[in-house]
Amino acid sequence: MVQHSKAKTLAVGLFCGGLAVAGSLYAAADYLFRFVLEPGSKRSLFKSNRPDTTLAARQPHHDAAEEAEAVRWFDNAKRGVTLKAPDGTQLHGWMLDPDCINPPHHLYAICCHGFSGDPKEMAKYAHRFAGLGFTVLTPASRCHELSGGKYIGMGALEHRDLLQWTETIVGNDPKAQILLDGNSMGAATVMLAAGDPNLPKNVKAAIADCGYSSLEDQFLYNARNLYHAPAFLAKPVIRIMSSIAHRRAGYDFREASCVETLHRTSIPMLFIHGSADDFVSPASLERNFRACASPIRQKLMISGAAHAMSASTDPARYWKTVTAFVRKIFKLNKPKGLSGYIVFN
């Protein structure tokens, strides 16, 4: 009888302990969901004054003059455009005209910024493409700058918005030839769109700079490298976060798997990453490249570059690769002399 009572007490203790553990995991997942994915929350990263301790915040910009000139051009040339997503979210972006003499017709580039950024951070990329003759759109992702929305989708929601933007361009210009370009979360957005069966045939190529291989991998990488959390704790918390995202925001983390989506990609793809990226694992470059089913695919690793710093670390190599890729796919001739093209030292 005593043994039975002890066994019952032990079972009750284990059950209560299990509930306490489960409750703690859920509380942690809920906190992280609000911190990372709900900008309007009081606990949001967007309202935090935490200093940026990543390597990218400390690396020099070897293209600082170009960046400053591109921002001035962006501020002077931009004009606002809006779009309503199917879920009613009001989206906003900036359109910029080609910045060269006699630009080719029907060329468009869409430049997608990263998490917690804004369209202006894509100014130097937009400026380069405008110099090649592209009309450039820099949309603000939902919950960023002037775009509405309650939750960030880390590409799962944003790639649907990107498809909407491409369809709007095609609706206005059926002969449009579109280039997709993105950094970090913007790169994931581009990759997820590139493998979506609803991608318009007018999209001819995509460039993904420092994009993660999957959202689950990304959160695990950050948990280990930024917060030093052990995997046995991080994995269940991230899975609970995924179920919270599914219930509240309408997506789960499996929908933001670039390696899965890239199996369905057929357009030419250029993947870029920095070897010193301490925010998105540099191993993502090889994972995404190997997953890509496109017959035309290319990769570029920039030695020593931190997160989203490839173009600033080695501008000459970066833009030589990007420009050659774009000219080849869109059949752009090299300029005769320098007239009409933006050239930076």
Short mmCIF file of the C-alpha atoms (twelve columns), coordinates in Angstrom:
data_MODEL
# 
_entry.id   MODEL 
# 
loop_
_atom_site.group_PDB 
_atom_site.id 
_atom_site.type_symbol 
_atom_site.label_atom_id 
_atom_site.label_alt_id 
_atom_site.label_comp_id 
_atom_site.label_asym_id 
_atom_site.label_seq_id 
_atom_site.Cartn_x 
_atom_site.Cartn_y 
_atom_site.Cartn_z 
_atom_site.pdbx_PDB_model_num 
ATOM 1   C CA . MET A 1   0.000  0.000  0.000   1 
ATOM 2   C CA . VAL A 2   2.893  2.303  0.847   1 
ATOM 3   C CA . GLN A 3   4.624  1.472  -2.446  1 
ATOM 4   C CA . HIS A 4   1.412  2.211  -4.353  1 
ATOM 5   C CA . SER A 5   1.118  5.566  -2.588  1 
ATOM 6   C CA . LYS A 6   4.751  6.418  -3.428  1 
ATOM 7   C CA . ALA A 7   4.216  5.462  -7.061  1 
ATOM 8   C CA . LYS A 8   1.136  7.628  -7.234  1 
ATOM 9   C CA . THR A 9   2.979  10.545 -5.672  1 
ATOM 10  C CA . LEU A 10  5.852  10.089 -8.141  1 
ATOM 11  C CA . ALA A 11  3.430  9.989  -11.092 1 
ATOM 12  C CA . VAL A 12  1.699  13.152 -9.918  1 
ATOM 13  C CA . GLY A 13  5.064  14.828 -9.444  1 
ATOM 14  C CA . LEU A 14  6.236  13.839 -12.921 1 
ATOM 15  C CA . PHE A 15  2.952  15.016 -14.445 1 
ATOM 16  C CA . CYS A 16  3.158  18.376 -12.675 1 
ATOM 17  C CA . GLY A 17  6.816  18.683 -13.618 1 
ATOM 18  C CA . GLY A 18  5.952  17.941 -17.237 1 
ATOM 19  C CA . LEU A 19  3.251  20.594 -17.208 1 
ATOM 20  C CA . ALA A 20  5.695  23.089 -15.729 1 
ATOM 21  C CA . VAL A 21  8.281  22.324 -18.429 1 
ATOM 22  C CA . ALA A 22  5.672  22.536 -21.190 1 
ATOM 23  C CA . GLY A 23  4.387  25.799 -19.780 1 
ATOM 24  C CA . SER A 24  7.888  27.223 -19.623 1 
ATOM 25  C CA . LEU A 25  8.614  26.212 -23.218 1 
ATOM 26  C CA . TYR A 26  5.365  27.783 -24.408 1 
ATOM 27  C CA . ALA A 27  6.068  30.990 -22.471 1 
ATOM 28  C CA . ALA A 28  9.520  31.195 -24.048 1 
ATOM 29  C CA . ALA A 29  8.110  30.556 -27.533 1 
ATOM 30  C CA . ASP A 30  5.388  33.162 -27.054 1 
ATOM 31  C CA . TYR A 31  7.943  35.728 -25.866 1 
ATOM 32  C CA . LEU A 32  10.214 35.079 -28.852 1 
ATOM 33  C CA . PHE A 33  7.297  35.213 -31.295 1 
ATOM 34  C CA . ARG A 34  6.290  38.645 -29.991 1 
ATOM 35  C CA . PHE A 35  9.922  39.777 -29.813 1 
ATOM 36  C CA . VAL A 36  10.839 38.798 -33.385 1 
ATOM 37  C CA . LEU A 37  7.635  38.580 -35.422 1 
ATOM 38  C CA . GLU A 38  5.142  41.050 -33.913 1 
ATOM 39  C CA . PRO A 39  6.519  44.602 -34.285 1 
ATOM 40  C CA . GLY A 40  3.512  46.133 -32.541 1 
ATOM 41  C CA . SER A 41  4.151  44.183 -29.338 1 
ATOM 42  C CA . LYS A 42  5.568  45.985 -26.322 1 
ATOM 43  C CA . ARG A 43  8.236  43.281 -26.233 1 
ATOM 44  C CA . SER A 44  9.195  43.684 -29.885 1 
ATOM 45  C CA . LEU A 45  12.777 43.847 -31.132 1 
ATOM 46  C CA . PHE A 46  11.615 46.861 -33.163 1 
ATOM 47  C CA . LYS A 47  11.135 48.765 -29.891 1 
ATOM 48  C CA . SER A 48  14.358 47.563 -28.344 1 
ATOM 49  C CA . ASN A 49  17.433 49.752 -27.948 1 
ATOM 50  C CA . ARG A 50  19.811 46.808 -27.875 1 
ATOM 51  C CA . PRO A 51  23.100 47.576 -29.628 1 
ATOM 52  C CA . ASP A 52  23.992 45.659 -32.767 1 
ATOM 53  C CA . THR A 53  26.839 43.360 -31.738 1 
ATOM 54  C CA . THR A 54  27.193 41.522 -35.047 1 
ATOM 55  C CA . LEU A 55  30.334 41.807 -37.141 1 
ATOM 56  C CA . ALA A 56  28.423 43.732 -39.833 1 
ATOM 57  C CA . ALA A 57  28.082 46.706 -37.478 1 
ATOM 58  C CA . ARG A 58  31.875 46.932 -37.150 1 
ATOM 59  C CA . GLN A 59  33.074 46.226 -40.694 1 
ATOM 60  C CA . PRO A 60  34.212 49.115 -42.917 1 
ATOM 61  C CA . HIS A 61  32.205 49.994 -46.016 1 
ATOM 62  C CA . HIS A 62  34.616 50.112 -48.932 1 
ATOM 63  C CA . ASP A 63  31.801 51.499 -51.075 1 
ATOM 64  C CA . ALA A 64  30.785 54.303 -48.687 1 
ATOM 65  C CA . ALA A 65  30.955 56.952 -51.426 1 
ATOM 66  C CA . GLU A 66  28.733 54.902 -53.700 1 
ATOM 67  C CA . GLU A 67  26.259 54.277 -50.885 1 
ATOM 68  C CA . ALA A 68  26.001 57.992 -50.113 1 
ATOM 69  C CA . GLU A 69  25.496 58.896 -53.772 1 
ATOM 70  C CA . ALA A 70  22.894 56.137 -54.166 1 
ATOM 71  C CA . VAL A 71  20.918 57.386 -51.144 1 
ATOM 72  C CA . ARG A 72  20.877 60.938 -52.550 1 
ATOM 73  C CA . TRP A 73  19.648 59.598 -55.889 1 
ATOM 74  C CA . PHE A 74  17.051 57.424 -54.141 1 
ATOM 75  C CA . ASP A 75  15.647 60.316 -52.111 1 
ATOM 76  C CA . ASN A 76  15.413 62.570 -55.176 1 
ATOM 77  C CA . ALA A 77  14.116 60.019 -57.683 1 
ATOM 78  C CA . LYS A 78  11.665 57.862 -55.730 1 
ATOM 79  C CA . ARG A 79  7.913  58.004 -56.188 1 
ATOM 80  C CA . GLY A 80  5.441  56.133 -54.027 1 
ATOM 81  C CA . VAL A 81  3.323  53.191 -55.162 1 
ATOM 82  C CA . THR A 82  0.783  51.169 -53.194 1 
ATOM 83  C CA . LEU A 83  -0.777 47.733 -53.346 1 
ATOM 84  C CA . LYS A 84  -3.421 45.931 -51.316 1 
ATOM 85  C CA . ALA A 85  -2.584 42.321 -50.462 1 
ATOM 86  C CA . PRO A 86  -5.342 39.652 -50.590 1 
ATOM 87  C CA . ASP A 87  -5.551 39.690 -46.787 1 
ATOM 88  C CA . GLY A 88  -6.284 43.433 -46.895 1 
ATOM 89  C CA . THR A 89  -2.816 44.595 -45.834 1 
ATOM 90  C CA . GLN A 90  -1.851 47.896 -47.434 1 
ATOM 91  C CA . LEU A 91  1.630  47.640 -48.935 1 
ATOM 92  C CA . HIS A 92  3.846  50.516 -49.992 1 
ATOM 93  C CA . GLY A 93  6.942  50.783 -52.164 1 
ATOM 94  C CA . TRP A 94  9.123  53.198 -54.114 1 
ATOM 95  C CA . MET A 95  9.469  53.208 -57.897 1 
ATOM 96  C CA . LEU A 96  12.591 54.601 -59.561 1 
ATOM 97  C CA . ASP A 97  13.113 55.279 -63.264 1 
ATOM 98  C CA . PRO A 98  16.146 54.069 -65.259 1 
ATOM 99  C CA . ASP A 99  19.208 56.235 -64.729 1 
ATOM 100 C CA . CYS A 100 20.931 55.962 -68.089 1 
ATOM 101 C CA . ILE A 101 20.614 57.315 -71.618 1 
ATOM 102 C CA . ASN A 102 18.263 55.400 -73.962 1 
ATOM 103 C CA . PRO A 103 17.392 52.577 -71.557 1 
ATOM 104 C CA . PRO A 104 16.061 49.296 -72.970 1 
ATOM 105 C CA . HIS A 105 12.288 48.893 -72.843 1 
ATOM 106 C CA . HIS A 106 10.331 46.632 -70.502 1 
ATOM 107 C CA . LEU A 107 13.098 45.951 -67.944 1 
ATOM 108 C CA . TYR A 108 12.161 45.930 -64.245 1 
ATOM 109 C CA . ALA A 109 14.040 45.037 -61.065 1 
ATOM 110 C CA . ILE A 110 12.455 44.489 -57.655 1 
ATOM 111 C CA . CYS A 111 14.857 44.943 -54.724 1 
ATOM 112 C CA . CYS A 112 13.752 43.435 -51.392 1 
ATOM 113 C CA . HIS A 113 15.247 44.597 -48.084 1 
ATOM 114 C CA . GLY A 114 15.995 42.533 -45.004 1 
ATOM 115 C CA . PHE A 115 14.433 42.037 -41.584 1 
ATOM 116 C CA . SER A 116 13.946 45.311 -39.638 1 
ATOM 117 C CA . GLY A 117 15.297 47.277 -42.629 1 
ATOM 118 C CA . ASP A 118 13.616 49.549 -45.155 1 
ATOM 119 C CA . PRO A 119 13.660 50.182 -48.922 1 
ATOM 120 C CA . LYS A 120 16.426 52.783 -48.641 1 
ATOM 121 C CA . GLU A 121 18.905 50.105 -47.582 1 
ATOM 122 C CA . MET A 122 18.549 48.770 -51.138 1 
ATOM 123 C CA . ALA A 123 19.438 52.156 -52.681 1 
ATOM 124 C CA . LYS A 124 22.863 51.162 -54.016 1 
ATOM 125 C CA . TYR A 125 21.472 47.968 -55.562 1 
ATOM 126 C CA . ALA A 126 18.591 49.892 -57.106 1 
ATOM 127 C CA . HIS A 127 21.036 52.526 -58.406 1 
ATOM 128 C CA . ARG A 128 23.182 49.903 -60.108 1 
ATOM 129 C CA . PHE A 129 20.200 48.285 -61.809 1 
ATOM 130 C CA . ALA A 130 18.793 51.661 -62.822 1 
ATOM 131 C CA . GLY A 131 22.160 52.397 -64.388 1 
ATOM 132 C CA . LEU A 132 21.748 49.267 -66.501 1 
ATOM 133 C CA . GLY A 133 18.367 50.511 -67.729 1 
ATOM 134 C CA . PHE A 134 15.942 48.898 -65.279 1 
ATOM 135 C CA . THR A 135 12.914 50.562 -63.785 1 
ATOM 136 C CA . VAL A 136 13.334 49.635 -60.129 1 
ATOM 137 C CA . LEU A 137 10.755 48.894 -57.427 1 
ATOM 138 C CA . THR A 138 11.856 48.794 -53.783 1 
ATOM 139 C CA . PRO A 139 8.852  47.548 -51.783 1 
ATOM 140 C CA . ALA A 140 8.615  47.910 -48.016 1 
ATOM 141 C CA . SER A 141 7.906  44.499 -46.507 1 
ATOM 142 C CA . ARG A 142 4.787  44.212 -44.373 1 
ATOM 143 C CA . CYS A 143 5.285  45.772 -40.922 1 
ATOM 144 C CA . HIS A 144 8.189  47.850 -42.294 1 
ATOM 145 C CA . GLU A 145 8.370  51.556 -43.176 1 
ATOM 146 C CA . LEU A 146 5.011  52.632 -44.741 1 
ATOM 147 C CA . SER A 147 3.581  49.141 -45.280 1 
ATOM 148 C CA . GLY A 148 0.905  47.809 -42.956 1 
ATOM 149 C CA . GLY A 149 0.563  44.422 -41.319 1 
ATOM 150 C CA . LYS A 150 0.664  42.929 -37.843 1 
ATOM 151 C CA . TYR A 151 3.073  40.024 -38.232 1 
ATOM 152 C CA . ILE A 152 6.346  39.462 -40.063 1 
ATOM 153 C CA . GLY A 153 6.421  36.317 -42.194 1 
ATOM 154 C CA . MET A 154 10.199 35.956 -42.701 1 
ATOM 155 C CA . GLY A 155 9.485  35.281 -46.379 1 
ATOM 156 C CA . ALA A 156 6.440  33.038 -45.958 1 
ATOM 157 C CA . LEU A 157 4.037  35.987 -46.179 1 
ATOM 158 C CA . GLU A 158 6.354  38.382 -47.998 1 
ATOM 159 C CA . HIS A 159 6.901  36.167 -51.031 1 
ATOM 160 C CA . ARG A 160 3.139  36.224 -51.661 1 
ATOM 161 C CA . ASP A 161 3.319  40.016 -51.562 1 
ATOM 162 C CA . LEU A 162 6.256  39.923 -53.967 1 
ATOM 163 C CA . LEU A 163 4.186  37.856 -56.397 1 
ATOM 164 C CA . GLN A 164 1.489  40.531 -56.146 1 
ATOM 165 C CA . TRP A 165 4.015  43.213 -57.046 1 
ATOM 166 C CA . THR A 166 5.218  41.235 -60.063 1 
ATOM 167 C CA . GLU A 167 1.645  40.680 -61.219 1 
ATOM 168 C CA . THR A 168 0.960  44.407 -60.923 1 
ATOM 169 C CA . ILE A 169 3.973  45.196 -63.099 1 
ATOM 170 C CA . VAL A 170 2.913  42.631 -65.693 1 
ATOM 171 C CA . GLY A 171 -0.636 43.996 -65.640 1 
ATOM 172 C CA . ASN A 172 0.721  47.415 -66.572 1 
ATOM 173 C CA . ASP A 173 3.336  46.098 -69.016 1 
ATOM 174 C CA . PRO A 174 2.630  42.600 -70.421 1 
ATOM 175 C CA . LYS A 175 6.075  42.610 -72.084 1 
ATOM 176 C CA . ALA A 176 7.851  43.192 -68.782 1 
ATOM 177 C CA . GLN A 177 11.053 41.284 -68.057 1 
ATOM 178 C CA . ILE A 178 11.641 41.204 -64.327 1 
ATOM 179 C CA . LEU A 179 14.710 40.686 -62.125 1 
ATOM 180 C CA . LEU A 180 14.236 39.827 -58.445 1 
ATOM 181 C CA . ASP A 181 16.937 40.845 -55.968 1 
ATOM 182 C CA . GLY A 182 17.017 40.585 -52.189 1 
ATOM 183 C CA . ASN A 183 19.215 40.632 -49.080 1 
ATOM 184 C CA . SER A 184 18.771 38.428 -46.005 1 
ATOM 185 C CA . MET A 185 14.999 38.092 -45.364 1 
ATOM 186 C CA . GLY A 186 14.588 39.770 -48.757 1 
ATOM 187 C CA . ALA A 187 16.740 37.021 -50.269 1 
ATOM 188 C CA . ALA A 188 14.554 34.358 -48.650 1 
ATOM 189 C CA . THR A 189 11.507 36.181 -50.018 1 
ATOM 190 C CA . VAL A 190 13.041 36.108 -53.507 1 
ATOM 191 C CA . MET A 191 13.943 32.405 -53.292 1 
ATOM 192 C CA . LEU A 192 10.478 31.428 -52.066 1 
ATOM 193 C CA . ALA A 193 8.907  33.430 -54.897 1 
ATOM 194 C CA . ALA A 194 11.300 31.939 -57.455 1 
ATOM 195 C CA . GLY A 195 10.029 28.438 -56.694 1 
ATOM 196 C CA . ASP A 196 6.361  29.339 -56.396 1 
ATOM 197 C CA . PRO A 197 4.183  27.797 -59.138 1 
ATOM 198 C CA . ASN A 198 2.347  31.132 -59.442 1 
ATOM 199 C CA . LEU A 199 5.493  33.046 -60.426 1 
ATOM 200 C CA . PRO A 200 4.753  34.993 -63.634 1 
ATOM 201 C CA . LYS A 201 6.776  33.910 -66.669 1 
ATOM 202 C CA . ASN A 202 7.890  37.531 -66.959 1 
ATOM 203 C CA . VAL A 203 10.301 36.963 -64.055 1 
ATOM 204 C CA . LYS A 204 13.520 36.035 -65.827 1 
ATOM 205 C CA . ALA A 205 16.130 35.792 -63.049 1 
ATOM 206 C CA . ALA A 206 16.769 36.240 -59.328 1 
ATOM 207 C CA . ILE A 207 19.665 37.208 -57.054 1 
ATOM 208 C CA . ALA A 208 19.676 36.054 -53.419 1 
ATOM 209 C CA . ASP A 209 22.283 37.699 -51.172 1 
ATOM 210 C CA . CYS A 210 22.890 36.146 -47.702 1 
ATOM 211 C CA . GLY A 211 19.560 34.317 -47.566 1 
ATOM 212 C CA . TYR A 212 18.905 31.515 -45.072 1 
ATOM 213 C CA . SER A 213 18.182 27.947 -46.126 1 
ATOM 214 C CA . SER A 214 15.065 27.634 -43.970 1 
ATOM 215 C CA . LEU A 215 13.435 29.629 -41.211 1 
ATOM 216 C CA . GLU A 216 13.822 26.796 -38.699 1 
ATOM 217 C CA . ASP A 217 17.553 26.522 -39.495 1 
ATOM 218 C CA . GLN A 218 17.888 30.294 -39.173 1 
ATOM 219 C CA . PHE A 219 16.274 30.484 -35.743 1 
ATOM 220 C CA . LEU A 220 18.363 27.525 -34.535 1 
ATOM 221 C CA . TYR A 221 21.541 29.180 -35.821 1 
ATOM 222 C CA . ASN A 222 20.679 32.439 -34.033 1 
ATOM 223 C CA . ALA A 223 19.723 30.613 -30.835 1 
ATOM 224 C CA . ARG A 224 23.130 28.913 -30.761 1 
ATOM 225 C CA . ASN A 225 25.324 31.771 -31.975 1 
ATOM 226 C CA . LEU A 226 23.640 34.868 -30.545 1 
ATOM 227 C CA . TYR A 227 22.034 33.525 -27.367 1 
ATOM 228 C CA . HIS A 228 24.132 30.364 -26.744 1 
ATOM 229 C CA . ALA A 229 21.000 28.281 -26.184 1 
ATOM 230 C CA . PRO A 230 21.475 24.490 -26.264 1 
ATOM 231 C CA . ALA A 231 19.785 22.682 -29.145 1 
ATOM 232 C CA . PHE A 232 17.692 20.470 -26.841 1 
ATOM 233 C CA . LEU A 233 15.950 23.630 -25.585 1 
ATOM 234 C CA . ALA A 234 15.977 25.663 -28.800 1 
ATOM 235 C CA . LYS A 235 14.363 23.020 -31.003 1 
ATOM 236 C CA . PRO A 236 11.118 22.565 -29.019 1 
ATOM 237 C CA . VAL A 237 10.786 26.323 -28.479 1 
ATOM 238 C CA . ILE A 238 11.120 26.979 -32.217 1 
ATOM 239 C CA . ARG A 239 8.575  24.275 -33.043 1 
ATOM 240 C CA . ILE A 240 6.115  25.848 -30.601 1 
ATOM 241 C CA . MET A 241 6.863  29.263 -32.168 1 
ATOM 242 C CA . SER A 242 5.949  27.743 -35.529 1 
ATOM 243 C CA . SER A 243 2.577  26.550 -34.216 1 
ATOM 244 C CA . ILE A 244 1.957  29.995 -32.703 1 
ATOM 245 C CA . ALA A 245 2.780  31.604 -36.055 1 
ATOM 246 C CA . HIS A 246 0.405  29.210 -37.801 1 
ATOM 247 C CA . ARG A 247 -2.432 30.062 -35.435 1 
ATOM 248 C CA . ARG A 248 -1.908 33.827 -35.246 1 
ATOM 249 C CA . ALA A 249 -0.248 34.828 -38.519 1 
ATOM 250 C CA . GLY A 250 -1.434 32.139 -40.927 1 
ATOM 251 C CA . TYR A 251 1.859  30.384 -41.708 1 
ATOM 252 C CA . ASP A 252 4.213  27.894 -40.124 1 
ATOM 253 C CA . PHE A 253 7.967  27.813 -40.423 1 
ATOM 254 C CA . ARG A 254 7.944  24.963 -42.961 1 
ATOM 255 C CA . GLU A 255 6.470  27.413 -45.475 1 
ATOM 256 C CA . ALA A 256 9.692  29.438 -45.283 1 
ATOM 257 C CA . SER A 257 12.030 26.633 -46.368 1 
ATOM 258 C CA . CYS A 258 14.104 27.897 -49.282 1 
ATOM 259 C CA . VAL A 259 15.795 24.535 -49.850 1 
ATOM 260 C CA . GLU A 260 12.413 22.902 -50.381 1 
ATOM 261 C CA . THR A 261 11.112 25.635 -52.663 1 
ATOM 262 C CA . LEU A 262 14.288 25.836 -54.745 1 
ATOM 263 C CA . HIS A 263 13.687 22.275 -55.954 1 
ATOM 264 C CA . ARG A 264 10.929 23.792 -58.099 1 
ATOM 265 C CA . THR A 265 12.936 26.733 -59.427 1 
ATOM 266 C CA . SER A 266 13.606 26.999 -63.156 1 
ATOM 267 C CA . ILE A 267 14.717 30.630 -63.611 1 
ATOM 268 C CA . PRO A 268 18.435 31.558 -63.544 1 
ATOM 269 C CA . MET A 269 19.646 32.142 -59.987 1 
ATOM 270 C CA . LEU A 270 22.678 33.850 -58.482 1 
ATOM 271 C CA . PHE A 271 23.430 33.073 -54.818 1 
ATOM 272 C CA . ILE A 272 25.807 35.308 -52.809 1 
ATOM 273 C CA . HIS A 273 27.094 35.086 -49.241 1 
ATOM 274 C CA . GLY A 274 29.851 36.441 -47.028 1 
ATOM 275 C CA . SER A 275 32.237 33.931 -45.463 1 
ATOM 276 C CA . ALA A 276 32.248 35.818 -42.123 1 
ATOM 277 C CA . ASP A 277 28.464 36.120 -41.777 1 
ATOM 278 C CA . ASP A 278 27.636 35.626 -38.088 1 
ATOM 279 C CA . PHE A 279 23.885 36.177 -38.471 1 
ATOM 280 C CA . VAL A 280 22.937 33.838 -41.350 1 
ATOM 281 C CA . SER A 281 25.156 30.786 -41.640 1 
ATOM 282 C CA . PRO A 282 27.520 30.907 -44.642 1 
ATOM 283 C CA . ALA A 283 26.694 27.203 -45.068 1 
ATOM 284 C CA . SER A 284 23.318 28.362 -46.388 1 
ATOM 285 C CA . LEU A 285 25.013 29.354 -49.647 1 
ATOM 286 C CA . GLU A 286 25.915 25.758 -50.506 1 
ATOM 287 C CA . ARG A 287 22.609 24.353 -49.234 1 
ATOM 288 C CA . ASN A 288 20.578 26.745 -51.370 1 
ATOM 289 C CA . PHE A 289 22.828 26.319 -54.406 1 
ATOM 290 C CA . ARG A 290 22.620 22.514 -54.263 1 
ATOM 291 C CA . ALA A 291 18.838 22.629 -53.790 1 
ATOM 292 C CA . CYS A 292 18.292 24.886 -56.798 1 
ATOM 293 C CA . ALA A 293 16.859 23.008 -59.777 1 
ATOM 294 C CA . SER A 294 17.531 25.766 -62.288 1 
ATOM 295 C CA . PRO A 295 19.793 24.757 -65.191 1 
ATOM 296 C CA . ILE A 296 21.438 28.184 -64.865 1 
ATOM 297 C CA . ARG A 297 22.711 28.780 -61.356 1 
ATOM 298 C CA . GLN A 298 25.758 30.537 -59.988 1 
ATOM 299 C CA . LYS A 299 27.245 31.148 -56.536 1 
ATOM 300 C CA . LEU A 300 29.631 33.710 -55.102 1 
ATOM 301 C CA . MET A 301 31.279 33.646 -51.672 1 
ATOM 302 C CA . ILE A 302 32.890 36.929 -50.643 1 
ATOM 303 C CA . SER A 303 35.822 36.261 -48.321 1 
ATOM 304 C CA . GLY A 304 35.672 38.067 -44.989 1 
ATOM 305 C CA . ALA A 305 32.277 39.671 -45.561 1 
ATOM 306 C CA . ALA A 306 29.828 39.865 -42.656 1 
ATOM 307 C CA . HIS A 307 26.052 39.729 -42.971 1 
ATOM 308 C CA . ALA A 308 24.749 41.731 -45.961 1 
ATOM 309 C CA . MET A 309 28.231 43.213 -46.352 1 
ATOM 310 C CA . SER A 310 29.416 41.397 -49.492 1 
ATOM 311 C CA . ALA A 311 28.942 44.407 -51.782 1 
ATOM 312 C CA . SER A 312 30.690 46.699 -49.272 1 
ATOM 313 C CA . THR A 313 33.572 44.310 -48.551 1 
ATOM 314 C CA . ASP A 314 34.603 43.585 -52.150 1 
ATOM 315 C CA . PRO A 315 32.615 45.934 -54.424 1 
ATOM 316 C CA . ALA A 316 34.672 45.189 -57.546 1 
ATOM 317 C CA . ARG A 317 34.194 41.417 -57.415 1 
ATOM 318 C CA . TYR A 318 30.589 41.682 -56.273 1 
ATOM 319 C CA . TRP A 319 29.446 43.995 -59.051 1 
ATOM 320 C CA . LYS A 320 31.546 42.328 -61.731 1 
ATOM 321 C CA . THR A 321 29.709 39.066 -60.971 1 
ATOM 322 C CA . VAL A 322 26.244 40.604 -60.593 1 
ATOM 323 C CA . THR A 323 26.524 42.807 -63.674 1 
ATOM 324 C CA . ALA A 324 27.818 39.967 -65.858 1 
ATOM 325 C CA . PHE A 325 24.956 37.736 -64.664 1 
ATOM 326 C CA . VAL A 326 22.311 40.387 -65.353 1 
ATOM 327 C CA . ARG A 327 23.724 41.373 -68.751 1 
ATOM 328 C CA . LYS A 328 23.844 37.737 -69.851 1 
ATOM 329 C CA . ILE A 329 20.306 36.841 -68.786 1 
ATOM 330 C CA . PHE A 330 18.688 40.036 -70.056 1 
ATOM 331 C CA . LYS A 331 20.887 40.182 -73.186 1 
ATOM 332 C CA . LEU A 332 22.293 43.613 -72.406 1 
ATOM 333 C CA . ASN A 333 25.246 44.740 -74.468 1 
ATOM 334 C CA . LYS A 334 28.241 46.228 -72.747 1 
ATOM 335 C CA . PRO A 335 28.276 50.004 -73.160 1 
ATOM 336 C CA . LYS A 336 30.427 51.571 -75.841 1 
ATOM 337 C CA . GLY A 337 32.459 53.912 -73.689 1 
ATOM 338 C CA . LEU A 338 31.072 55.257 -70.425 1 
ATOM 339 C CA . SER A 339 28.325 57.585 -71.670 1 
ATOM 340 C CA . GLY A 340 24.983 57.021 -70.010 1 
ATOM 341 C CA . TYR A 341 26.174 54.543 -67.370 1 
ATOM 342 C CA . ILE A 342 26.861 55.082 -63.711 1 
ATOM 343 C CA . VAL A 343 30.482 54.262 -62.940 1 
ATOM 344 C CA . PHE A 344 31.890 54.202 -59.392 1 
ATOM 345 C CA . ASN A 345 35.519 54.006 -58.390 1 
# 
